[in-house]
Each structure stands twice: as C-alpha cells, then as structure tokens.
Amino acid sequence: MSSIELRLLIGFLVAVALLIVLIVRYQLPPFIALLVATLGLAVIGPVNLDEALTGFSSGLGGVLGSTAMIIGLGAIIGGLLESSGGAAAIAHFLLRRFGAERAHWTMLLVGLLVGVGVWFTVGLVLLVPVVMTFARTAGIRLLVPAMSMLAGLSAMHGLAPPHPGPLVGIQILHADLGQVIVWSLGVGSVAALISGPIFWRYCEKFVDWPAQNDSSQPQEKQEAGLWRAALVLVLPIALMLIGSTVSNFQNEIAELLGDRLIGASAPQDVVESFTWLRLAISTIVGICSPTVAMLVGVLLAYYCLGTCMGLSKHDLAKITERSLLPVANVLLVVGAGAGFSRVLIQSGVGEILANLISNVPLPPMVLGWLIAAAFRIATGSATTALTAACGIVASWLEKDPSIDPNFMVLALGSGSLTLSHVNDGGFWFVKEYFGLSVEQTLRTWTVLETVMSLVALAILVILDWAI
C-alpha cells in the first residue's frame, strides 16, 4: 500500500470518527457535523479542498433533486393519513385481522410487499405513519414492528429486481433475471424474517426507543376512512411498481406487442404505423414515475381523506403546511449525508479497501460479499457498492465457470447492505423519521442491516454448497 493510500484510509477513519463524536458527544446538528467531517477528510486525506466542497455540493444537490419532491409529497400523504384517521383505520384493520401478538409479522409482510415495488425511501415515507399508529393502537413498543417493516423494505431494495442495484448486477455478471428474482424473494424474505422480528423480539430489551404520544382517534372516524385510506396508500405503490417494471423491459414489451399485433414479417410502412406502441409505453413510464405517482397519491388524498370527510380548503392547507414543516431538516440531513458519501466515492477509498480484501484466500462468494461490504462501508451507497463490486468480480466468472452468477449477484447485494452508518442516506432517513438519536440509530438500524447481510450470506453459502 502506498503512502497516499494509507493516508486516505486514515483520513476516512478519522472523518467517520469525528462525525460520530461531533454529533453524539457535542450534540452538533448532523448537517453541520457532516460538512465539518468532509473538510476534515480533505485536510487529513489527499483530497483537494475545493474538489471536496464541489463533490459535497454535487452529492447534496443530486439526492435533493431526485428525492425532495418525493419526500415532500410523501409527507403530505402521511399527514393526511394521520389527521383524517386513515392511518388509524388501517392499523385497526391489521389488528383485527392479525392481532397485536403478531404485530411484528404483520409489519414484516407489509414491508416485503411494499418493498418489492418501490424504493426504500418511498416505502419508508409512506409506511412510517402506519407502523407508528399500528404500534400505538396495539399498545406495544414501536421497536420490533418498526425494525420488521424496515427489514422487509431493505431486503427487497438490496436483493430483488426491479431495484437498480440487482438489475445492474444481473447485466454486468450476465445472470438470469428469472432465477435472480425467485432466489432474491426467497433469500430476502428469510433474511428479513430472521434479522427483523425474530432477532429484535429477543434483543429489544437492550435498546432504548423514544416513547410515542397517545393520539388515537375515535373509532367511528377510523372506520369511515378505511378503504379510502387504503386506496391512497396502495395506488402510488401500484403505479410505481408498474412504472419500474415497464421501464426496465420497455424494449422487450414493445417488440413483443409489435410482433403479436402486426407480425414479424409485416411491411415496413405497417411496422412504422405502430410506433405508437413505444410512445404509449414511454407515456406509461412517465405517468408511473415516483414523482408523478406520489402527486397522484396527494391529489387522491386531498379528495378521499379531505373533501369526502368534510375538511375545508383551509383545513387541507393547514394540514399540508404542518406536514411539510419537518421536511426541511430531513432534506438537509439526508442531502449532507449524500454529499459526504460523494466525496468518499471520489476519493477512491472503496477501491483501496476492495483491493486489500481481494487478496484474502476465501471462497469467491464470500470474497465478493466482503468487497461489496467494503464499498458499502466506505461510500454509504448500496447501489454504488454493488455496482463497483460487480466490476471487480466479473473477471472471476470469466475465469471460473463454476461460480454461479445468480448467487454472486445476491451475495454482492447482501454485502451492499452491511453496516449502514453515518455516510448512508438511509441511516439519516431512519433517524429523522423515527426521531432517534445517532447512538440509537447505530444500535438499531445499523445492527439490523448487518445481521440481515450476514444471514443472507449464510443462506447463499448453504444453497451454493447444496445445489
């Protein structure tokens, strides 16, 4: 290892330690602490200060550009669900169907089902009001149902197509999409089951969790909004699931429909007359994009949970304003986390860790997991970790055909979930939305992600050996 690489590794470790100390010990606001840690990395590590600040701004702007509208719209939906009694109605319905004693299994199932179709962030924004109301109504601690829901969302985001990380892995490693989907659903569900409800049922006593305020609503109002609330919650999720599926396979869909409607040997002028197929498909992708889907959800919520329940325009405006108040802090913290992550990515610390691990004499699947974990720890981004790791392990598959590319994609995906900490945007989302301290988030969310990653790896090693 060269002196520059050693200095960069030391700078990375010092920056992360400095960040945690500033927030936990000195109670510095996370946004300021993340900026200070970025400057510390530039001073200690061989990173140009101007480039570090540019990278920080670029990362912050990038994540805000892609998530700010989604978070804002999701906050409005959440506020309307809570104010109208819709979230309580859904909670009562789930309690009647499954019972308070199965609250953790219920929220795991909800997290898995929602996580298949939408990004982790979107699922979190939509489900936080539901899981909070569910736990409060059932009279139980929020910790286990919250961790169960997060386990389901995270497992699907990291392992299952059509999420971007697994799809990129399939393309780079030439894996079979169908097999990866089947195995990811099985492995992800079992890993989420063990790391979520089972693990936290035994470990919740070791963790402090903020108490919830009792703000239950009258039973009549809760029941009145049940199906309207369910429609408001499910419609954006369904639209995004359709959009992501069509977006990933739009060329194949257009070719298939074109062949069925006009035949593969039709004249060119007839073929050109069916260009509306691609136009229609691209329109569907646009309508079902996350931003538009969430906007549809907001408009539907205004009608179903507002107008239909007797709320005036003034009432809706007040609910909207109240819902958006906490969003500014969430956006600043998450954006700063993304900026810090971008600087780490540009510094190349992930490649240095990966090169060190590559020389360890271990089975290919375990090595791949370690490399993805190294990128995850260094950069904070699960998608970046999986993509970067694929670039390293792709040559292994060319040299050794005995390595199963389908299991390797999942091994890299599980590695990309490891040890989510202060450089991960998801870490700050969980902290802010559940009102946790940094220490509490490290003891819950970080532990959850790491346990899930290790369980998924163990399952894959057993499957690879058995099959």
N, C-alpha and C positions, 0 to 999 in steps of 0.2 A: 504494500500500500504506500502510495506517495505521500509526501508531507502535506500536499494540498488536500488530498482525500481525507487524511487524518484530521486536518484542521476543520474540514467541512463536517465530518461526523461529530467532532467535539462541539462545533457551533450548533448543530442540530440538537444534541442532547442538552446543551446549556439553554438554548432558546425554549425548548419544551419545559424544562425545569423552572426557568424564570417565569414562564407564563403561569404555571400552576401556583408558584409561590406568590406572585403578584395578586392573583385572584383569591386564593384560599387564605393566605396569611395577611395580606394588606388590604383585602376587600376592594381592589381596584376594579372598576367596571370592565367586563370582558372585552368590549370594543377597544378601549384604551390599552388594556394589557396585551391584546393581540398585536396591536400596532407597535408597542414597545418591544415585544418579542421579535417581531420582524426586523426592527432596527438592530436588536441585539445579534440576530443571526448575520446581518450584514457586517457588523463590526467584528465579530469573532471569526466567522467563516469567510472564505474567499469569495464573497458576493459583493458586487458593486452596489453602493448605497442607492444610487439613482435607479439602477435596474431593479433593486428590491422594492423600492417605492412604486415604480411603474408596474411591476408584477402584482404587487398588493392591490393597487387600484384596478388593474385589469381583472384580477380574480374576483374582487368585490363587485365590480360592475357586471361581470359575466353572470354571476349567480343571481344578482338582483334583477338583471334583465330577463332571466328565464323563470324566476320563481316569485318575484314581487307581486305580480298580478294574481298568481295562483294563491299565494298566501293571503292576500287581501280579500279576494273573493271567497276563499275558504273560511276566513274569519267571519265574514258576513253570514254565510250559511250556518256556521256554528252558533253565532249569536242569535239568529232567528230560531234555530232548533231549540236552544236553551230558553229563550224568552217566551216562546209560544207554548212550551211544554212538549214539543215534539221529541226532544231527546229523552225526556222522562217517559213519554209514551212508548218509545222503542225499548227503553230499559225495562219497563213493566212487562212488555210483551215477551222479552227474552227471559225475564224472571219467571213468568208463568209457564213458559214452555220448558225451561231447563232447570229452574230452581237456583237459589242463592248458593247452595252447596256445590254447584257445578259452574260457578261464575267464571273460573279460570279456563275451563274447557270451552265455554261459550265464546269468550273473547279471543281465544286462540283460533277457533274456527272462523270467526268474523275476520280476524287479521289475515288468515290464509286466503280466504275467499276474495277479500278486497285487494290483498297484495298481489294476486295473480294478474290483475288488470291495470293497476295504477302504480305510479311512482310511490316510493316510500313516503316522501314529503307530503304528497297529496293525500294519501291514506291516513297519515298522522293528523293532518289538519281536519279532515272530515270526521275521524273516529274519536278524537280526544273528548269532545262533549258527550259522546255516547258512553264511553267507558267510565268517565267521571260520574255521570249521572247514574249509570248502572251500579257502580260500587256504592255510591251514596244511598241509593234506593234499597240495595240489598243489605246495607248496614255492615259492610265489610271494608277492610283496608284496601286502598287503591293499588297497592304494590303488585300483588300477584296478577289480578286481571290486566293491569297496565303492561306488565312485563310479558304476559301471554300474548296480548294483542301485538306488541312490538316485535315479539319473536316471529309471529306469523307474517307480518309485513316485511321484516328484514330478510327472512329466509327466502321468500319469493323474489324479493328485489335482487338478492345476490346470486341466486341459483337458477331461476326459471325464466326462459324466454316468455314473452317478448321484451323483457327488460334489456337495456342496451349492453351491459357487460357480458352476460351469457351469449347474446347474439353475436357480438364481436368475437368472442372466444370460439364459437362454432365456425365462423367464417375463416378465422386465421388457422385453426387447427384442423379444418375440414372434417368436423364431427357431423354426426347425423342429427338433424333437427328433431325428428320424431323421438328418437331414443333419449336425447337430452331432455326433452320436455317430460317424458314419462319418468325417467330417473330423478329429475330435479324435483318433481312433485312428491315422489316418494321419500327421497333423502331429505328434502327441505322440510316436509311435514314431520318426519320423525325427529329431526334435529331441533325443530321449533318446539315440539312436544316435550322433549327432554330438557332443553335449556330454558323453556318458558314455565309452564305450570308445574311440572314435576320438580325441577330444581328450586324454584322460588317458594314452593309450598314448604320446603324444609329449611330454606335459608332466609326467609323474610324476617325472622326474629333478630337477625344480625344487622338489619338495616333500618335506619330512621327514615320515615316518609312523611312529608307535610300532611297535616290533618286537613280534611275538607270541611267547608262550611255547609251546613244543612240548609238547602234552599229548595226543598221538594215542593212540587206544585200540587194543586188539588187534583184528585183522581179523575173528576169529570173532564177537566181540561186536557189531561194527559191522554185519555182515551179518544177524545174528539180529534186529536191531531195525529193519530197513529198512522193511518195509511197515507195521509198527505206527507207526514214526516218521512216515512219510508220511501216514498216516491222522490222526494227532494234529495235524499241521501243516495239512493240507488241510481237514479238517472245519470248524473255526471260520471259515476263509476262505469256504468254500462257504455256510455258514449266513448269514454277514454279507452276501454277495452276494445271496442270496435275499431276505433281510430288507430291504435297501436298495431292491431292485427293486420288491418288493411294496409297501413303504411309500410310494414315490413314485407308484405307479399303483394304489393300492388302490381308489379310487373307480371307475376305469375297469374294473378287473378284476371288481369286484362287479357293475357294470352289465352287462358282457359275459356273465358266467356266469349272471346272473339272466335275461337275455333268451334265452340258449340253453336254459336249463332250464325256464322257465315261459312264455316268450313275452312279447313287449312288450305285448300286449293282454289279459293274464290279469286275472281279477278281483282286487280289492284285497286280499281276505282270503287269496288264494293268494299274492299278492306278499308280504304280511306274514309268511306262514309260512316264507319263505325269508330272513328276517333273519339266520338262522344263517350265511349266506354272509359277511356283514360281520363277524360275531363270529369266524368261523373265520379270516378274513383278518387281523383285528386280533391274534388269538392267534399267528398265524404271525409277524407283525411283532415281537411281544413276545419270542417264543422265539428269533428270529433277530437280536435286538438285539446290539450288540457285547459288552455285559457278559455276557449270558446265553450267547452263542456262545463267548466265552473261558472261561466257567465250565465249559461242556460240554467244551471242549478240555482243561481242567485235570483234570476227573474222568476223562476218557478217558486222559489221560497217566498219571495215577496207576495205572490198571489196565494199560494196554498197555506202558508203559515202566517200571512199578514192580512191581506184583504178578506180572505174567506173566514178568518177568525175575528173579524170586526176591528182590526187595527187601522188607524187612520194614517194618512201620508206623514203626518208629523211624528206619530209613533214609530213608523218604519225608519224615518230619518234619524231619530234618536237612537234606535237600536243599531243602525248602521254605524253611526258615529261612535257609539260606545264600543262596538265590536272592533273598530279599526284602531282604537287608542293604543292597545298593547303591541300592535303590529310593527310600529316604528322601531322599538327596541329589539324585537325578534329579527327584523331585517338587518339592522346594523350589526348585531352579534353574528348572525349567520354569514353575512357578507364579509365581515372581517375574518371569520374562520376560513372562508374560501380564499380570501386574499393571502392569508398566511400559508395555506395549502399550495397556492400557485407559486409562491416564492420557493417553497421546498421542492416542488416539482422542477422548477427551472434550475435549481442549484445542482440537481443530479444526485442527491443523497440516496435516492431509491436505487439507482443503478449501482452505486458503491456497495450497498448492503446486499443486493442481489448477487453481485459478482463474488462477494465473500462467501455467501451461502452455497453458490453453485459448486464449490469445490468440496463440499461435505459429502462423504460416502454414504448416501442414503438412497432408498428406492425412489425412482423418478416421480411418483405421485406425491410422496412426502416432500421431496425437494421442490416440486412445483408449488405445493402449498406454502412452504417456507418462503419462496421467492415472492409469491403474491402477498403473503403476510408482511414481508419486509417493505414492499412498496406501499402497502396499506398503512403501516405504522409511520413510514416516512412522509407520505403525501396526504393521508387522510381520506383519499377518494377511493371508494371501492371499484368504480368503473375504471379509473386510471390504473389501479393496482392490477386488475385482471387483464386489461389490455397490454400493459407493459410486460407482465409476466408471460403472456402468450408469445410475445416477440422473442423471448429467451428460450422457451421450451419447444417452440415449433421445430427447431432443428433436431431435437431429441426424437421426435416422432418420425422424422425422415430417416434417421439412422437406425432406429429400433422399432420395427413394425409391431412388436408385441405390446407396445404401450397403447392402451385403449384411449382414443381421443375423446370419447364421450365422458369417460370418468375423469380424464385430465381437465376438461372444461369445468366440471363440477368441483374438482379439487382446487383449481385456481379460484373459482367462485367462492368456495368456503374459506380459502386463505384470505380473500379480499374483505372478509367480514371481521377479521381478527382485530382485537384491541382498538376499538374506536375510542379516540381520546380527543384532546383539545384542538387538533388540527382537522377535525372532521365536522363538516356542516351538520350532519345528522346528530352528533353529540350535542350541539348547541340547540338544535330544534327540540330534542327531548328535554333538555334542561329548562328551556324557556316555557314550553307548553305545559309541562307538569310542575313548574315552579320549584325546581330543585336547585340545590347548591352544586358547585363543581364537584365537591367531595361526594355528595350523594349520587351524582350522575356517574362518576367513576366507579362507585361501588355497586351500581345497579346496571345501567346501560352498557358500560364497558365490560363488566363481568358477563352479562347476557350474551353480547356479541362474541366474546372469546370462547365461552362454553359452547355456544352453538357451532362456531367454527371447528372446534376440536371434535365435537360429536359427529359433525358431518364428515370430517376427515376419517374418523374411525370407521364409520359406516362404509365409506367408499373403499377403504383398505380391505375391509372384510368382504365386500362384494367383489372387488377385483381378484382377491385370492380364491373366493368360492366359485366364481364364474370363469 
